[in-house]
Each structure stands twice: as structure tokens, then as C-alpha cells.
């Protein structure tokens, strides 16, 4: 049986998750979503994985969003349930303790862009196009797009993109802050891996707490956010890794972090 989602764990602490339905533009079928959730549950508990890269199989699509062919045969209730499943899966991506980099290898429309928005950083191939295109189908983004895009690029521009269902080039997406980088397709994974390795060499517990402090802090006022940061910092004080970082600095050598 073909794996709808593939997982590769590298020796450098980087894991690569690949959506693997290239024949269907890596659209999110129900089976893929279930398989995806299983992999996310595994990654969440794997202390050896320090950074995750999420990409799509092939050179055409990162993810085209929901599987509309599958949805065509659903009742209204089934369609709503599937949208909820997509949203819950995307939220699980966002909730991973490790930093997640989206390597957008092709089109990312609708739920595909919503999935990328749940990642910490986004790198796109120059050939890729992105957009929340749901209003052109008489629906709205239903897996977090109306919430995550305004938080990322501001409400005005997000409203424009959602209301018009505009499809952006990678260069345009980089200019307005949806992508951190737009690079040639052949260099996409190299760029994503380079970023991931630069993160993975740092204290893994620090990465977890930094992500938590940033994500939770964005949801609250500044004073509360500063308290969240303070508590996240306090968690790291008694760790072995913090002592190793100080010792390695004093001894002028690279630190060897254990995640303890």
C-alpha cells in the first residue's frame, strides 16, 4: 500500500515529512489526514527530532488543499466533519514542540496554504504559487486561514487576499511576508535543510520554550506575554543543557546538547 505521508528521520536531528499523493496534487484526503496525524503524534514524542521540515512529493504541488473529488460525494454533515478533521490536523502541526519549516515545492492553495501557515517558517520554490482561494468556490478558509494569515501579514492585506481569492507568485508571497524565502526549485530542500540544521545544533529544550513563548505570547497583551517568556526561561535554568552551553562557551568548543 502506498504511503500517503512519508517520514524520514535524519541523523542530524532533522525529520522530513512528505505529503505523498503527487497524482492528486497532494490533496488532503481522509486517509492522508489520518496517516498524517499518526506521524505527528510520533514526532511530538520523539526527543531525537529537533526540527521538522514539511514538504510535498513531486514538483507540481506542495498541497492543493482539501480533496475536492472526494468531497463531491459527501453529505453536508460529512463535508463539515472533514473540514474539522483538516483543521484539527493543521492545528496539530502548529502544536508540535519542535520548529517546523514548510518547504513549499509547488502550488499551495486553500488548505495547502493553511497548512503552511501553521508552520514556523515557510520557504518556497520560485515556481510555487500560493493563495487562500476558497471564496472563489463560495466558501471561506475553514482550517485556520482567516485567523493565521491576518496575524502573519496584517488584517488589511489578509482581507484583500481572502476576499479576492488571489493567487500569488513566490516572489509576491515573499515580499508581503508569507514566505521567509523564495528560491529556485532545485535549491529548495537545500535551503530548508540548511535552516533546519542551523536550528538543530542549538539547545533543543530552548527551541521548544522559544516556540512556546512566541506562539503563546502573540495571543495575549504584552505584559502577559512577558510573563509567559519569564516562565519559559525559568524552565531552562535547571537543565543540563544550560550548564553544557556555559561550559562549552568557556572551553571554546561546540556544545553537545542532550535535550536534558
BELSUL-V617431 format. One record per residue. N is the residue number from 1. RES is the residue in one small letter. OMEGA is omega as a letter, one per 20 degrees, with the letter a starting at -180 (none if undefined). Layout:
# BELSUL-V617431
n,res,omega
N,RES,OMEGA
N,RES,OMEGA
This chain:
# BELSUL-V617431
n,res,omega
1,x,a
2,x,r
3,x,r
4,x,r
5,x,a
6,x,r
7,x,r
8,x,r
9,x,a
10,x,a
11,x,a
12,x,r
13,x,r
14,x,r
15,x,r
16,x,r
17,x,a
18,x,r
19,x,a
20,x,r
21,x,a
22,x,r
23,x,r
24,x,a
25,x,r
26,x,r
27,x,a
28,x,r
29,x,r
30,x,r
31,x,r
32,x,a
33,x,r
34,x,r
35,x,a
36,x,r
37,x,r
38,x,r
39,x,r
40,x,r
41,x,r
42,x,a
43,x,a
44,x,a
45,x,a
46,x,a
47,x,r
48,x,r
49,x,a
50,x,r
51,x,a
52,x,r
53,x,r
54,x,a
55,x,r
56,x,r
57,x,r
58,x,a
59,x,a
60,x,a
61,x,r
62,x,r
63,x,a
64,x,r
65,x,a
66,x,r
67,x,a
68,x,r
69,x,r
70,x,a
71,x,a
72,x,a
73,x,a
74,x,r
75,x,r
76,x,a
77,x,r
78,x,r
79,x,r
80,x,r
81,x,a
82,x,r
83,x,r
84,x,r
85,x,r
86,x,a
87,x,r
88,x,r
89,x,r
90,x,r
91,x,r
92,x,r
93,x,r
94,x,a
95,x,r
96,x,r
97,x,a
98,x,r
99,x,a
100,x,r
101,x,r
102,x,r
103,x,a
104,x,a
105,x,a
106,x,a
107,x,r
108,x,a
109,x,r
110,x,r
111,x,r
112,x,r
113,x,r
114,x,r
115,x,r
116,x,a
117,x,r
118,x,r
119,x,a
120,x,r
121,x,r
122,x,r
123,x,a
124,x,r
125,x,r
126,x,a
127,x,a
128,x,r
129,x,a
130,x,r
131,x,r
132,x,a
133,x,a
134,x,a
135,x,r
136,x,r
137,x,r
138,x,r
139,x,r
140,x,r
141,x,a
142,x,a
143,x,r
144,x,a
145,x,a
146,x,a
147,x,a
148,x,a
149,x,r
150,x,r
151,x,a
152,x,a
153,x,a
154,x,a
155,x,a
156,x,a
157,x,r
158,x,r
159,x,r
160,x,a
161,x,a
162,x,a
163,x,a
164,x,a
165,x,a
166,x,r
167,x,a
168,x,r
169,x,r
170,x,r
171,x,r
172,x,a
173,x,r
174,x,a
175,x,a
176,x,r
177,x,r
178,x,r
179,x,r
180,x,a
181,x,r
182,x,a
183,x,r
184,x,a
185,x,a
186,x,a
187,x,a
188,x,a
189,x,r
190,x,r
191,x,a
192,x,a
193,x,r
194,x,r
195,x,a
196,x,a
197,x,r
198,x,r
199,x,a
200,x,r
201,x,a
202,x,a
203,x,a
204,x,r
205,x,r
206,x,r
207,x,r
208,x,a
209,x,r
210,x,r
211,x,a
212,x,a
213,x,a
214,x,a
215,x,a
216,x,a
217,x,r
218,x,a
219,x,a
220,x,r
221,x,a
222,x,a
223,x,r
224,x,r
225,x,r
226,x,r
227,x,r
228,x,r
229,x,a
230,x,a
231,x,r
232,x,r
233,x,a
234,x,r
235,x,a
236,x,a
237,x,a
238,x,a
239,x,r
240,x,a
241,x,r
242,x,r
243,x,r
244,x,r
245,x,r
246,x,a
247,x,r
248,x,r
249,x,a
250,x,a
251,x,r
252,x,r
253,x,r
254,x,r
255,x,r
256,x,a
257,x,a
258,x,a
259,x,r
260,x,none
